[in-house]
C-alpha cells in the first residue's frame, strides 16, 4: 500500500509539473505575442552567417551577454537595437514567425505563385510568401487559391482539372467526355489528318461557357451538378460532331471490325508515320 501511495504521489507530481510547464509556455507565448505589436521591426531571422536579418534588410547580432548569444534560436525578438560599430540586439527572446503572422496581419505583404490544380486536394492551390517590411516570415505556405483569385482559380480548374480529366468527381460528363475524345482521336487516325479534333483550347472554352464562374473545386462541381435537371446534365456531354465538326460522315467509311466467317475481328487505326503500327491494324486471336 505504501508503494502504491508513493507511485500515486509521483504521478500527481509529474502531472502537476507538466501542467506548470504548459502554463509557463502559454504565458511566455502570450507575453511575447503582445510585445510583437510594438516591436515589429525588431524581429530577426538567423542567417547562414550567424547574424540576424530584420525588417528593411537591417542586420544585428545578439549582445554577447545575452543568454541567446550562446545558443541562438532561428527567430528572435530584440527589445532594443543598439547601433555602435555593430548593431546589437539587447534583451532578446526566442519567438516563432507564426506569432508575428497572427499578430501583425495589417503589416504583412503576401505574394502568391505556382498556382495549379491539385487532384489530391480537389482544388486549385498555390504557394504564398508572407513578408514583414521585406523580412520573409513564411517563404512557401500552401494556400487555397480559390479564396485569393476566384477567376484565375476557375480558369485553372477548367484547363487543368476538367479538360485533362485529372479530377475525382461524381459528375458523369467528365469521364464520358474523355471517352468521346478518345473516339474522336481514333476517327482522326482513320482519316489520316492531324489536327482535326477540337484541341484543348476549344475544350476549355466549351467548359468555360457552361460551368459557373464561381466553381473552382471538385466538391463545388459535384454540388452544382447534383442540382441540375436531366436535360441540363445532358447538355454538358460532348458528341463526336462537337469534336469533329464536318468530319463525322467521312469517318463512317472506316469500319471498326473486319468480318471473317462468323467472327468480327477488331480494327485499330493510328496516324503516326514511321511507327510500326501506323495505319490500320487487324487483331487476330
Helices and strands as residue ranges (DSSP letters): H 2-36, G 40-42, E 43-46, E 52-53, G 55-57, E 59-62, H 67-70, E 75-83, E 87-94, H 97-103, G 105-107, E 108-118, E 123-132, E 135-144, G 145-147, H 150-156, I 157-162, H 172-191, H 200-208, H 218-226, H 230-234, H 240-243, H 248-251, E 257-260, E 263-270, E 279-282
